[in-house]
Structure formats: structure tokens, C-alpha cells
Amino acid sequence: MSEAREFDIIVYGATGFTGRLVAEYLSLTHKEVPWAMAGRGLAKLESVRAEINAPASIALISANASDPGSLEAMTRRAKVVITTVGPYQQYGEPLVAACVKTGTDYVDLCGEPNWMREMIARYHVPASASDARIVHSCGFDSIPFDLGVFFLQQSARERFGAPCQRVRGRVRKMKGTFSGGTMASMFATLEAVRRDPSLAVVLADPFALSPEKLVQQPSGEAVVHDDGIGWAAPFIMATINTKNVHRSNALLAYAYGRDFAYDEMMLTGEGAAGEKRARASRKQGGLQAALLRFAPTRALLRSFALPKPGQGPSKQARETGFYEVLFAGQIPDGRTLRAVVTGDKDPGYGSTSKMIAEAALCLRDTALATTKGGVWTPAAAMGAPLIERLQSRAGLKFGIEG
């Protein structure tokens, strides 16, 4: 990006639930940053700007995924575009294409690995040529996990002189909810698999976003007991997080090693009670997955209990949410190290809105991030500088345990 840009940040999708939270966060905490709000309708944008008490000087931009020209015009005005407009497999590609064409940096909240795989195949090389840095998964999926492994591996090299060959990601605590946007992305992925069953292989492959397959990985699908950690059950976000962690390893020239193994699960406790909870969780998760693959069930859920896109948890729920993730690593000689990542808000919204905003600002400061264009992960693009920003501004903490 050689030419001057009018705005450091444009929040595209600012009238949606998460986009509004991102805009509100920027308005409250980054008053010095030149930024703008973008979406389909100026009237709705004006209403949101007033609702979040943002200054009237914050610019409003009309742009629409169905109008590539409007997206190109918008991206030419920004250093970085934040997009919260999903499902990305339905609405995301025109913006990626516009950012690549105009050499504009981009961050999203995507947890749709089938779509991300397509974007890597289509745009990694063109983005490298235009110097556009496209960074997917800059929310709860997958920043705490991607950067948690990065932090652990940095610490292992400092302490042991070598990275951990085996890392277990274990969610110890989490309080939060899904929004309509998250559910819409999940339904879109299920529908894509229905239309093309071969995508199920992509979803199951931990190396689906990586240039090559390496060593066999733990499945994370069975109930397991980790010595000194506890009983663990499958974790719903592992499908996307593991893929991003392995892509980070590849983009970092295999800094974690070519024999690196990683899996993610949810801890349920020790003893007989912990085992019982783990088995019940796995059984319930399997039943839910089977039901969601059944089209009438999805239709029923859409019409009744689930929030619609643009809806999400209350402010109280966002403020009282939290999460804590353990990363237990082992180097080849058997020595171990543990890192912990915590967040102070509801993971999907209160924390995510801060994470994506800080990722965009970190990317804006080119001295803190890679200067090479391409399709990146948060850890590979920003690494330690993003960890520092998240700890100082976004309520996350990264630490070594024990």
C-alpha cells in the first residue's frame, strides 16, 4: 500500500450485532484513530452511530457485497477493512477480491474453513503481488488458540531451546453464547456440505488450510483423560482452530516443527464425575451434530429458538462472560510447559469485538506485523506484537503456569 489512505480502519457491517460492538469499541477507546462505518444503508448507519454515541464526524460509507464497485471504492479509502458480514461463504468473497485488487489489508471473524480454503487457493498469490494482507479468524476463533500456541512455543524455545512437539489445547472455563450470525455461518457450512459431500473431508482435515499434510494428528473426537489435567470431551471450535494453528506453523516456516501435533478439547474435571460429564458432553454433541445434518431440524431451529442474524447476547451477558484455555506442551525429551490464555468478556462478542479491532490496528502499524501480502493467520501475521496489544487493551492475559 503505497498511497495515502483517508481512514486507518473501516468497519464493514457496522449495523450488524458484532459490527456495532466493534464500532462502539473503537469510538470509546481509540478516539485518535481515523475510522469510518460502512454498510448497505446510510440511514441505518446513521442510526447506529447515534445509538453508540459515536461522534457525528465519524464518516458513513454505503457499500454492498452485491455491488463490487462500491466495495472497491470503499477499500481504496482504508488502510484496513474489518468485516463482520457473514456467513462469509455467502457474502465474503467480493470484499476479499476488492481488498486484493486495491492492496488493502483485511481482517474478519471467519470460522468457515471450507470458504477459507477457497480464499487461500484463489487469492494468496494475487494478494502477495498487491501487498494486501488478508487475515481470517480474528475473533474467539481463532486468536486465543492460535496465539496461545504461538506464545507457548516462544516460551518453550526460551526455556528449553526447542519448541514443543506435542501441544494439548484444553478449554478449562468458558461462559458465553452464540449469536444469530454464528448460527447462520454454521448452517451455511452444513448446507455447503449437503450440496458437496466432499467438503466433509475438508472439515475433518487438520491440514485443510496448510500447503501440505504432515504427521498424523490426534482426533479430538473421543473422551480422553490427560494425566495431571483431567477428563476432556470434544470442543466445537476445534474444527477451525486446529486448522489455523497448523497453517500458522507452515507460514512461520515450521517454527513448531514438522512433527508438531496439536488438538483441542473441553475439560470436564477429574475423577468419576469428570468422566461422566465428558461422556455426556460427547454424546450430546454427537446427537446435536446428527440432528443438525437433518434439514427439517435446521428449518425448525431457524423458525423457533435461535437468534436471527443481527441478534446476540445482552450487555450483561457479554460483560459477565469469560474464558480460560490451557496449552500443555511437551518437547521431545519429555520436559513439559504450560501456558494459559484468559479473556475477561463473553468470548464470542464482548471479547471478539475487542480482538478484531486490535488485530486491525496492529496490522495497520506495519512495523508490528508482516509486510508481505497474502492470506495469513493472526499468529503468523502479527505474533508477539498482537499479544502485547491484546494484553494491554483487550482484556486478554497470556502467562506461563507453574
Sequence and secondary structure as in RCSB ss.txt:
>XXXX:A:sequence
MSEAREFDIIVYGATGFTGRLVAEYLSLTHKEVPWAMAGRGLAKLESVRAEINAPASIALISANASDPGSLEAMT
RRAKVVITTVGPYQQYGEPLVAACVKTGTDYVDLCGEPNWMREMIARYHVPASASDARIVHSCGFDSIPFDLGVF
FLQQSARERFGAPCQRVRGRVRKMKGTFSGGTMASMFATLEAVRRDPSLAVVLADPFALSPEKLVQQPSGEAVVH
DDGIGWAAPFIMATINTKNVHRSNALLAYAYGRDFAYDEMMLTGEGAAGEKRARASRKQGGLQAALLRFAPTRAL
LRSFALPKPGQGPSKQARETGFYEVLFAGQIPDGRTLRAVVTGDKDPGYGSTSKMIAEAALCLRDTALATTKGGV
WTPAAAMGAPLIERLQSRAGLKFGIEG
>XXXX:A:secstr
  S  SEEEEEETTTSHHHHHHHHHHHHH TTS EEEEES HHHHHHHHHHTT  TTSEEEE  TT HHHHHHHH
TTEEEEEE    HHHHTHHHHHHHHHHT EEEE    HHHHHHHHHHHHHHHHHHT EEE   BTTBHHHHHHHH
HHHHHHHHHHSS  SEEEEEEEEEE    HHHHHHHHHHHHHHHH TTHHHHHH TTTTSSS  S      S EE
ETTTEEEEE TTHHHHHHHHHHHHHHTTSTT TT EEEEEEEEESHHHHHHHHHHHHHHHHHHHHHHTSHHHHHH
HHHTTS  TT    HHHHHH EEEEEEEEE TTS EEEEEEEESS IIIIIHHHHHHHHHHHHHSGGGS    EE
E HHHHTHHHHHHHHHHHSSEEEEEE 
